[in-house]
Amino acid sequence: MTQEETNISTLEKDLGAFRENLGTAEASGKRKWVFAKKTKGKYTTWRDIVSAILLILLFVVPFIRVHGNPLFMFDILSREFYIFGAYFSPTDSYLFAIGLVTTIVFVIVFTVIYGRIFCGWICPQTIFMENVFRKIEYWIEGDRNKQIRLSKQEWDSEKIRKRLLKFVIFALLSFIISNLLFSYVIGTEALGKLITEGPLEHFSGFIGIFVFSAAFYFIFGWFREQVCSFICPYGRLQGVLIDKDTVNIVYDFVRGEGMLGRAKWRKNEDRKSLGKGDCIDCDQCVVVCPAGIDIRNGNQLECVNCTACIDACDEVMVKIGFPTGLICYASENMIERRTKFRFTPRIIAYTAVLCVLIGVCMSLLFIRSSVESKFLKLPGTQYEMEGADTVVDEYQFTFINKTTDTKKLTVKIISPEKANLKMLNYSDNSLVIKPRGFIKGVAEIRMPKAELKREKEEIVIGTFDEQGNQVDTYTTTFIGPFKITF
């Protein structure tokens, strides 16, 4: 076997070894703690900006009111939901079902084209871990080497002081985050009462906050990157969703490996003529990875596309005078075929689908009626004759006010014109519904027998507000005498 074949065989063996071992576990199964090195660069800066904006929004949104309603609130216990200030009741469950299906399709289509950008830039787990808790860890314990040294040293006064300070701050942050997220469920006013009136008055709420705080402390203080590897289904789904055309953070193995693979840097060496790749095997992309993986091994479910390896590699490339971009956003086909990113018909089509899905969801949220009306045939009843010429049917009606405002409504039949509606106990078919309230009752519909063309006639009933605007319609069936036609 030639030296070149030996080198290639060794390289293939090394590249395949990662598939048999977890990057965060020893061969014995013991956890291997990840000490990620602090990064700097354009992607790190942009991610810090995006994270700061999202964190500010996360803390501010619960206090924003639209027409007196919270901008977002999801009170599952009371079954009250507010989205963009609009109130949604349990009767709007079909919207949530459609929204859930749309979200799943959106995630699939988005991942197929753009990979795990969400994980690295928007996911709350990544934002809190990398831009809040890990930055506090850097501030208290120092960068990677200092953290490793602190972990190995005996429990002296320095280690106790630093660890205690970190654990206390982590616990306080977990408590604050728990309260913040709780405000999205019960609202800021209810949360304020829970805090000011104390745990004895709101014992169940206090237990809820305590459980949430403990969960956040466990996740960000100890479980950390394991959430993305073992709990989050998104990482496992990517193996099915991602293909050779998916844009991800990838290592340019064609340029990095060359003919003989990567090799350590030697000054004034003509690596190209020697068949060596541009990767100098400095392992900086590995030590900065918060998931403890080697991006040079290819796509892995632990990778969250956080861009730390890009900035670390670019920094090294600049120092040794090589072009940047050895690790970059690209697809596997772009690396193999040496092409640049472009919007292919496939990407354009998929992106158009994403835009349509977003448009459908937003439309469903904003075009729904503020009042829901129903007129159902009263169970166990049949039509009655009023004299010889008029047929009468009884209906049970329901009106639901989906807003936080009092609604004054008038109800009348839109078609057929000669049908007549009478709501029992409501004069002039007018009613007032309290905010988030509902009304039930019985109504009678009269129809001239001569107008009945068939046994079941379609009736369209309209609901109008004080200004005469139609806010809802309901189509029901009027059942009359059976007719024999020839």
Secondary structure, DSSP 8 states (H G I E B T S, - for coil): --HHHHHHHHHHHHHHHGGGS-TTB-TTS-B---------SHHHHHHHHHHHHHHHHHHHGGG-EETTEESEEEETTTTEEEETTEEE-GGGHHHHHHHHHHHHHHHHHHHHHHTTHHHHHT-HHHHHIIIIIHHHHHHHH-SHHHHHHHHHS-S-HHHHHHHHHHHHHHHHHHHHHHHHHHHHHH-HHHHHHHHHH-TTTSHHHHHHHHHHHHHHHHIIIIITTHIIIII-HHHHHHHHH--TT--EEEE-HHHHHBTT------TT--HHHHTB-S-----HHHHT-TT---GGG---TT----SHHHHHHHHHHHHHT--S-SEEEE-HHHHHHT------HHHHHHHHHHHHHHHHHHHHHHHS-SEEEEEEE-TT---EEETTTEEEEEEEEEEEE-SSS-EEEEEEEEESTT-EEEETT-GGGEEEE-TT-EEEEEEEEEEEGGG--SSEEEEEEEEE-TTS-EEEEEEEEEE-------
